[in-house]
Amino acid sequence: MITSKKTDAFSALGDCISLGDVVKLIASNRSNPTIRKMAGAYGMLLQGSHSIRSTRSFDDSRYVVDQLARAKAEIDIAAWHSPDVAEVTAKILAGVQAFLDQETIGSTEWPAPDELATIAANMASECDARLSGAAAMFKNLPSARD
């Protein structure tokens, strides 16, 4: 169980390797908005990266967005739907959804799953600059368009 003994939000995230860990961190730090917000952004980043499948079909791209939507719901529930956390998760999900919509051309071209995960990571780092290191690992992922 991740406890609130770690008061620095960034170091507390170091123990989180799954969305479940993030949800536990949020639930055990209900009175710490800094940890909750950063954990919400980090949870979206984690879920995006964990949702990448080995193929680049449209269904696999959509799967990343579906998983982010599920993660948003879980994170928001854990945070008791606090506006500060819901705003962060909504911004990340909306950014990924918009990118998928804008970059999809009929049934012939769409963003690859790793591109969508990169957008989620970049949006998370915009929400908290301390997450930029985690987002940077997505910069060199191969693109389906390469």
Protein Blocks (a to p, Z undefined) as FASTA:
>chain_A
ZZfkbmblklmmmmpcbfklmmmmmmmmmmlmklmmmmmmmmmmmmmmmmpcfbfcfklm
mmmmmmmmmmmmmmmmmnoopaklmmmmmmmmmmmmmmmmmmpgcjlbccdfklmmmmmm
mmmmmmpmklmmmmmmmmmpccfkZZ
